[in-house]
Amino acid sequence: MNYLAHIYLSGNNKKLMLGNFMADAIKGKQWKNYDTEIQKGIQLHRAIDHFTDTHEIVKKSKKILWARYRHYNAIIIDIFYDYFLAKNWQTHHHIELDEFVNSTYLILNDNRTVLPERIQHLLKYMIKNNWLYNYQYILGIAKVLQGMSQRTAFNSGMENATDELQKYYDEFENDFETFFPLLKQFVESKIEELA
């Protein structure tokens, strides 16, 4: 799952959301340097990633992309799944997407000094280009994939992945809609466990 899903899965807990949002920039045991609730968010993020990466439904999605994108397939699927979450937002959340996104940006921006420098830099571009809101559009995720492709050490070809999204659209959407309720159940249990 990518940024939108991680934020969504944090519920109404702001510190949990901060940890969940910045977790990719926290290496090893650095998470122990943060407030307890932020630590839980980092742990939650890692649990979500593990559950997602090892789930059979997600593996099925990734398999479609393997021949062309190899190990970049997991990154692409994370973005595709955020696309389906944003596109079908009204079936997953009672607050409109634009309101949710603006509220999220406000929280993240108000707490930016807590975020690692790399994430502060990313946040600036995320807000400027309104990534979270634009995930609902194929053009929006195409721009994200293009940016990610430019930052990879090798020629990933990720900028072309919307070709597969359109070609296998129904399969990807069905995989997401089948998987996401299972992920939500897992996260509810994990949050209780971390409490």
Buried (B, 14 or more C-beta within 10 A) or exposed (E): BBBBBBBBBBEEBBBBBBBBBBBBBBEEEEBEEBEEBBBBBBBBBBBBBEBBBEBEBBBBBBEBBEEBBEEBBBBBBBBBBBBBBBBBBEEBEEEEBEEBBBEBBEBBEEBEEBBBEEBBEBBEEBBEBBBBBBBBEBEBBBBBBBBBBEEEEEEBBBBBBBEBBEEBEEEBBBBBBEBBEEBBEBBEEBBEEBE
